[in-house]
Each structure stands twice: as C-alpha cells, then as structure tokens.
C-alpha cells in the first residue's frame, strides 16, 4: 500500500514515543555521549562483521531525517557489494595511472587495495543541480553532510566504526561512469562501516570558544 505525506508524519513528539518515560535531560546526555564519543576509524582497521540487513536499513533510513530545503533529497548513496569491489579497484588503479603515468606496480596495488577495505562501503553522491533553482548547491551540500552525519552517528550507536574517505579518484571520469553520475551530481566521499578491531585514542577537539563569536552592536 502506498503511503502519502500524511502517513509519513505521524508523531508530534518522537523522542517521548521512542524513549518512554525518558526525561529530556536523559535524552540530552545520551545524544551528547553519542556525538562526542564518535571517532573516525580508518577503513583498514574496520573488519567483519558489518551491519546486517536490519541494521543497514536503520543506518540508511536515518539519512532521511536530514534538513532538506524544498524536499529535494539532494543526495544518494551507492552501496559497493563484495561482487563489485574488483570493478572499483580497476577504477582506482586507472585513476592513479591517469594522474601519474610513472606510478609503480606497488603504488597501483595500494590504490587497488582501497576498494577491498571495510565490510560495508558506499559512495555518497551530492545532487547539486535540478529541481528548485533557488536552492543553491551550498544548501544541497549542507543537506548531504547532515544526512551523512546522521548515518555515522546511527552506525556508531549500533556499535560500528566508521570513516569518510575522499581522494582525487572521486573526480575521475572512470568513477563517474562506474557509479552513473549525471552532469549535476558530484561524488562527495566514500563511507566505510565495520567493526573496529583496533581503536585509537580520541583526538583533542576544539572548545566552542574557538569557533563561536557574537555579532557586536552597530
């Protein structure tokens, strides 16, 4: 049965519904702990098991809660299953050779290896054009970033490690062709999810006073 917009918005206070009896303070502490304990785990340190189908569905559905001016859904995610890792490895190798014709076999091999890391690998794609012309590419990128962060936090809450990786291969024609990117789309980053088999100390993060100011009176 198809669902209409009214069917998709059914809870006035989802926090109270999802956490029965939970006081606002408890929710704030839970969210703060989740946010501040998340860290990047390099893909080479992510091993099996990855998310099962139900966990993956939970992670992916969290993206839909991102701010989305105009309801454009200006992002999409392409999962790279094990059966397609070889094709991605070929793209990574071709991209390196395109940039550096003198790349050694060892360098090419390392480029190929990146496609096989982490149990769950997906490409985040930003839809920067199309739909409402008044909604700028910057707004769309912000929405995509929020969708990605929602997924990272959800994966972290489920006990998985995550990482975002980029690189010059994201701009290669071979990668655009492999993932079927249109003229108005941009490959943003790869998202890796798995079980962290080696944690690292959390990095020191800046205090709010380092990046917050108050607009003075005229």
C-alpha positions in Angstrom: 0.0 0.0 0.0 1.4 3.4 -1.0 1.9 6.0 1.8 1.1 9.6 1.4 2.9 12.5 3.0 0.4 12.5 5.9 1.3 8.9 6.6 5.0 9.7 6.9 4.5 12.3 9.6 2.6 10.7 12.5 4.4 11.6 15.8 4.3 15.0 17.4 7.0 14.0 19.9 9.0 11.1 18.6 11.5 11.3 21.4 8.9 10.6 24.1 7.5 7.8 21.9 10.8 6.1 21.3 12.1 6.6 24.9 9.0 6.0 27.1 9.4 7.9 30.4 12.7 9.4 29.3 13.3 12.8 30.8 14.7 15.5 28.5 17.9 15.5 30.5 18.4 11.8 29.9 17.9 12.3 26.2 20.4 15.2 26.0 23.0 13.2 27.9 22.5 10.2 25.6 22.8 12.4 22.4 25.9 14.2 23.8 27.6 11.0 24.7 26.9 9.6 21.2 28.2 12.7 19.4 31.3 13.2 21.5 32.4 9.5 21.6 32.2 9.1 17.8 35.6 9.0 16.1 36.9 8.1 12.7 38.3 4.6 12.4 40.4 4.1 9.2 38.9 1.6 6.7 42.0 -0.7 7.1 41.0 -1.0 10.8 37.4 -2.0 10.0 36.7 -5.7 9.9 33.7 -8.0 9.7 31.1 -8.2 10.8 29.4 -5.3 9.2 25.8 -4.3 9.6 23.2 -6.9 9.0 20.3 -6.1 6.7 18.1 -4.7 9.5 21.0 -2.6 10.9 21.8 -1.4 7.4 18.2 -0.3 6.9 18.3 1.6 10.2 21.5 3.4 9.2 20.2 4.3 5.7 16.8 5.5 6.9 18.5 7.9 9.3 19.7 10.0 6.3 16.1 10.9 5.6 15.9 13.0 8.8 18.5 15.5 7.5 17.4 19.1 6.9 16.2 19.3 3.3 15.0 22.6 2.0 12.4 22.0 -0.7 12.4 18.3 0.0 14.8 17.7 -2.9 16.7 14.8 -1.3 19.9 16.3 -2.8 22.0 13.2 -2.1 22.0 9.5 -2.7 24.2 6.6 -1.6 25.5 3.7 -3.7 26.5 0.6 -1.9 29.5 -1.3 -3.3 29.0 -5.0 -2.6 31.8 -7.5 -2.5 31.0 -8.6 -6.0 31.7 -5.1 -7.3 34.8 -4.4 -5.4 37.0 -5.6 -8.3 35.4 -3.0 -10.7 36.1 -0.3 -8.1 39.7 -1.4 -7.7 40.1 -1.1 -11.5 38.8 2.5 -11.3 41.2 3.4 -8.5 44.1 1.9 -10.5 43.1 3.7 -13.7 42.6 7.0 -11.9 46.1 6.8 -10.5 47.7 5.9 -13.8 45.8 8.8 -15.4 47.3 11.2 -12.9 50.8 9.6 -12.8 51.8 7.5 -15.8 55.0 6.6 -13.9 53.1 5.0 -11.0 54.9 1.9 -9.8 53.2 -1.5 -9.5 53.4 -1.2 -5.8 51.6 2.2 -5.9 48.9 0.7 -8.2 48.5 -2.2 -6.0 47.9 0.0 -2.9 45.4 2.0 -4.9 43.5 -1.2 -5.8 43.6 -2.4 -2.2 41.5 0.5 -1.0 38.4 -0.9 -2.8 38.5 -4.0 -0.6 38.6 -2.4 2.8 35.7 -2.4 5.3 32.7 -4.7 5.2 30.3 -2.0 4.1 31.4 0.5 1.6 29.2 3.1 -0.1 29.7 6.2 -2.2 27.9 9.4 -1.1 26.7 11.4 -4.1 25.5 15.0 -4.0 22.8 16.2 -6.4 23.9 19.8 -6.8 21.6 20.7 -9.7 18.0 20.1 -10.7 14.7 20.7 -9.1 14.2 24.1 -7.4 16.8 26.5 -9.0 16.5 28.8 -5.9 18.1 26.2 -3.7 21.8 26.6 -4.1 24.5 23.9 -4.4 25.8 25.0 -1.0 22.4 24.3 0.7 22.3 20.9 -1.0 25.8 20.1 0.2 24.9 21.0 3.7 21.9 18.7 3.5 24.1 15.9 2.2 26.6 16.5 5.0 23.8 16.3 7.6 22.5 13.0 6.0 26.0 11.5 6.2 26.5 12.6 9.8 23.1 11.0 10.7 24.3 7.8 9.2 27.7 7.9 11.0 26.0 8.5 14.4 23.5 5.8 13.8 26.2 3.3 12.9 28.2 4.4 16.0 25.1 3.8 18.2 24.8 0.3 16.7 28.4 -0.4 17.8 30.2 0.0 14.5 33.2 2.1 13.5 33.0 4.4 10.5 35.2 6.6 8.3 34.8 9.0 5.5 37.5 8.9 2.7 38.0 11.0 -0.4 40.8 11.4 -2.9 41.4 12.5 -6.4 39.8 9.4 -7.9 36.4 10.9 -6.9 36.8 13.4 -9.8 37.8 10.8 -12.4 35.7 10.0 -15.5 36.1 6.3 -14.8 34.5 6.7 -11.3 31.7 8.9 -12.6 31.0 6.3 -15.3 31.1 3.3 -12.9 28.5 5.0 -10.5 26.4 6.5 -13.2 26.8 10.1 -12.1 24.8 12.7 -14.0 26.1 16.1 -15.0 24.5 17.7 -12.0 26.0 15.2 -9.5 29.3 15.1 -7.6 30.9 12.2 -5.8 31.4 13.5 -2.3 33.1 10.8 -0.3 33.2 7.1 0.5 31.6 5.9 3.7 33.1 2.8 5.4 31.4 0.9 8.1 32.5 -2.1 10.0 33.7 -3.5 13.4 36.7 -1.7 14.7 39.5 -4.2 15.5 41.9 -1.5 16.6 40.8 1.7 18.3 42.9 4.8 18.6 42.9 7.5 21.3 40.3 10.2 20.7 41.7 13.4 19.2 41.6 16.6 21.1 38.6 18.6 19.9 38.3 22.4 20.0 36.2 24.1 22.6 33.2 26.2 21.4 35.1 29.4 22.3 37.5 28.6 19.4 34.8 28.8 16.7 31.9 30.8 18.2 31.6 34.6 18.3 28.9 37.1 18.9 27.9 39.8 16.5 28.5 43.2 18.1 26.2 46.2 18.1 26.5 48.6 15.2 
